Amino acid sequence: MASMKKRSMEGLFNWLLSFLNIPLAEVTPAGKSKRACLQICCDSEMRIAEVQPELCSWLQYDDMIGMSLFNLMPTVVANAQAAIIRELKRSNECESKRSRAVLLDATGVARACRLTVRPHGGSFTVVVEQVQGKLHIPRGFEQFIRQKPGLHLTDTQEAACIMTDLANTTSFAAQASPRQMAELLHKVYVTASSVVEQEALPYVYIHEVVGDSLLLLCNAEFMARFPGHTAAIGIYVASKVQKAVDDMLRSYGDDMYLRVGIALGPLTAGVVDGRSFRVFGSTIHLSQRLESNCPRGQIACCSGFASQLGQQVDPSLVRCSPRTSDLKGYGEVTYSLVDFLGSSFPGHDLTA
């Protein structure tokens, strides 16, 4: 009860500061690390009308007046926020919506934050709460890392696991030095990470790197979720990553390419060893098995993911070829080899 009263008083205190137009960045609640909360005022189309100088400085802009707020966001984040704005407009109520997000600074670097959107008649106030720490660890789990091992778990009913792996690296590895192999894997990671940050973080993030494989998680509830868009986000980002890495690999010759497998299903995530945030479940293993059956330039998708593609993506933008293979540990599995033919996020809509 005492903790509930404390949170209630802090909420009232922050509202009063906002009402008096006192920047929240100047105030830090006792016992908590300093976390700046800055405000943007936008018109009905989400063009910036007023912005605190501290926010311009944080994002390394000289001036942001007149810019669209959506232009400061990765593609998927912008679409998710536009959907929130439309929902607020339809509700005709003075409620606010808070969500995890990322803003891109003037150099393209991703800045983690939480956005609270508040309608005011025909305009909006957006409170930007800066978030410190690692982008790939969900809120609340940082405290269990580098601590005595304990069991701290959360379950999500649906997420897309995107597994990537370099194909035909054997001949390169046999001729290259260990340093050259490390440099190649660094380039693969940086290339994939850049796509993820510019297009979809935090709705997609690189969860783990193992050898020459990357595990990306898409629309996981413990990180950030855009309901009804898992397949659209997953195929868009997976295709972008595959094309970017394949383009980079051409400087090494024509042999190597990126295989991609996508599986859709439940996950359990958390900290079990006091060392790192991890994910568990057969969905991960299925994505790995699918990836191993992926030919050049296509994406191997489980039947559940392929079914969602049919619901979320215009049929003219995807070409699905059903396959059946015996996958280790799963037996005979039906899946689809998918070609994504689009160049932009499926269902792209920034109408506010």
N, C-alpha and C positions, 0 to 999 in steps of 0.2 A: 504493500500500500504506500509505504514511504517513497519507493522508487517511482511509482505512478504519479504521486504528487510532485516529485522533483521534475519529472518530464513535463508535466502540465505547466508548472511554473516557468520552466525554461521556454516552452512554446509561447506562453503569454508574454514573457520578457522579449523574445525575438520579434513577436508581432508588434509590440509597443515601439521597439527600435525602428522597425520598418515604417510604422505609422508616422513617427517623428522624423523620418528620413535620415536616420543615423546609420552609417555603414556598419553592417554586422562584423566586418573585418576588424573593427576597432575593439571588439569585446570578445573575451574568451571566458566561458564558464569555468568556475573553479574546479580544479582536478582534471581538466580535459586539455588535450593538445590544441594549439591554435589552428583553426580551420576557417579560412576566409569565406564569407558569403557575400557575393556582390550582385548588383541588380542591373538588368537591362530593361528598358521600356521599349515596346514594339507597337507598331500600328496593327491594324486588322490583318494585314498581309505578312506580318512578321518581319517588316523592315525596321531596323533599329532607329529609334527616335532619340533616345537618351541612353547613355552608358557611363558607368563610373570609370574614372581614369585608371583605377587600379586594375580593372579588368582588361583594358587596352594594353596596359603594361604586361600583365600576365600572359596575354596572347600575342604580345610583341607587335601590336598595331599602333600606328600613330593616331589613327582616327577610324572609328567603326560606324559613324553616323551614316545612315542611308543604305548600309549593307543588309542583305537578307540574313537573318539568323541561320537559316538552313544552309547557307554557303559556308558556314563555319563548322559544319558537321560532316562526318563520313556519310556516304550515300544512304546506308540503311538507317542510321540514326536520324537523318533528316526526314526520311519517310515515316519512321515511327513517331517522331515528334509532330509531324504534320497530321498524322492520324489522331494524336492526342488533342491537338488544337481543334480539329473538326468535331471531335466528341464533346469538347467543352462548349463549343458554339451551339451544338444541337441540344445540349442539356439545359441551356438558358438559366443556369444557376451559377452562383459565385463560388463554386468549389474550386479547389486547386488540384493539380496532378503532379506527383513527384516521381522521377524515374532516374535510373542510372544512365549516364551518357558519356560521350567524349566530344570535346571541341578540338579543332585543329588550329594550332597557332599559325602565324604568318609564314613560318618555315615548313609547315606541314606536320609538325610533331603533335602527337596525340596527347591531350591533357584530360585526365580523368576528372569527372565531376558528377554531381547530381543536380538535376534541373527541376525546379518547382515552377510550374506555369500557373499564373493567376489571372483570370479575366477581369477586366475593368471596363464594362460597357463595350465599346468597339475596339478596345486596345488590350494589350497584355503586359504584365510584369513577369519577367523571368528571373528567378533567383538562382544564381550559379554558386553552388557549394563546391569549393575545391576539395579534391580527395587526394590524400597522400598515400604512398605505398605502391605495391606492385599491381599492375593492371590485371594480371591473370589470377589473382587470389580474391575470391568473393569477400564482401564485407563481413566481418565478424570472425573469420577464420585465421587472420594474421596472428591473433593472440595465442593460438595453439602451436605455432611454429617456433622451433628452437626452445621447446619446453619439454617437460617430462611427458613421455608417451601417454596418450589417452585416446578414447574413442569419441570422436566428434564428427557426426555424419548428418547428411541431408539427402533426401530422395527427390528425384524428379521423374515424372511419368513419361516425359518425351523430350528427347534431344537428338540432334543429328551428330554422329561421330564421322568426321572426315579424316581418313587416314591417307597419307601420301608416302611415297617411297620412290627412290631413284632406281630406275631400271638400267641394266647393262653397265653397271659400274665396275664389274670384275676386271675387265681388261685395263681400264684406267687405273684402278687401285694397284694392279700388278706392276705397272710401269711408273706410277707416280710415287713421290716420296710421301711419308706420313704428313709432312707439313702441307704439301700440295693437296692432299685429300682433305685435310682440315680446312684449308682455304676454300675448297669447293663447297663443303658442307656449310661453311659460314655464308657464302654467297647465296646458297639455296635458302637458308633461314632468313637472311636479310631481305631477299626478294619476296618471299612469302609473307613475311611480317609487314613489309611496306604495303602490300596489297590489302591485308587484313585491316591495318590501321586506317588506310585511306577510304576503305569501302564499308566496313561493318563493325569494327570494335565499338562496344563490348558484346554485340550480339553474336559475333564470332571471335574467338581468340585462340591463339596457339597454346594448348595446354601442356604439351610435352614434346621433347625432342629425344629420340632414341636412335642412335646410329645415323643412318641417312633417312629415317622416317620422321614425319611430323604428325601429331594428333591435334586436329582442330575440333573444337566443340562449337556447335551452332544452336542458338536459341535455348540454351540451358537455363532453367528457371533460377538456379542459384547464382547466375551471373547477370543476365538480362534477357528478357523475352518479348518478342513482337508476335502476339498471338495470331495464328492463322497464316504465318509466313515462313515456317521452318524450311519447307522445300524450296521456296523461291529464293530465300537467302542462301541456303546451302549450295544450290546448283550455281548460283551467280558467283559466289565467292570461290567455290572450288574450281570453276572454269577459269576465273580470272587468275587464280594462283597457278593453275596448270599452264596456262598460256605464257604467263610472265616467266616462270621457271624454265619452260621449254625454250623460250627465246634466249634466256641467259645461257642455257646449256649448249646452244649452237656454236658458241665460241670454243667449245671443247670437241667439236665434231658432230656427227649425225647419230652416233650410237645411243647416247644416254637420253632418257626422257622421264617425265614424272608420271607415275601411276597414281590413280586416285580411286578410293573406294568409300562409299557413303552408306552407313546403316542408321536406321531410325529406331529408337526404342528407349526404355527406361535406363536410368543410371543412378548409382549411389555415389556420392562424393563427400570428401572431407579429409580430415587429418587423423591418421591412425598410428603414426610413428613419431610424432613430434618434430618431424623433419620437413614435410612438404604436403601440399594440397593435392590429393589424388582422386581419381575416378575409378569406379569398378562396375563391371557388368558385361554380359555377353554381347551387348551392342558394340562395344569396343572391339572385341575379338572378331565379330562378323565383318566389321568395316575393314579389318586387316586381311581377312580371307578374300573379301571382294576385291580389294586393292591388288592382291597378287594375281587376279584374273583379268586385270584391266589392260586392254591394248593401248597403243599410242594414240593420244588425242581424244580418247573417250573417257567416260567416268562410269564405273561400275556401281550401281545403286540397288539396294535391297528392294523387294516388292512393295513394302510399306511406303518407302520414300518415293518410289516411282508412281505409286497411286496418288500421293499428295501432289506430285508434280502436275498430274492431270487436272487437279482441282485449283491449283494456285498459279499456274503458268500457262500463257496462251499456247495452244497446241502447235502454232506455227513456229514457236521459238525452241521447241525441243523435238528431238528425234530419238525414240526409244526402240531398242532392239532386244526383245526378250531372249534370255538364255537360261539353260539349266546345266549346272555343273555339280560334281561331287566335291564339296568343300570339307577339308579336314575338321573333324569335330562336329560337323553339322549334317553330314550326309548329302543327299541330293537337294540342292537349293535352286529355286527359280529367282532370277534377278534380271536387271535390264542394263544394257550398255547404252549410255545416254550421250548424245551430242547436244550441247547448248548452243543455239544459233543466234542468240541475242547479244547485244553489246551493252545494254543498260539493265538496271535492276528491274525484274519483272513486276509489273503493276506500279511502276514509278509514278508517284502522285504527291507533289508538294503543294497542292491546293490547300490553303489554310482556311 
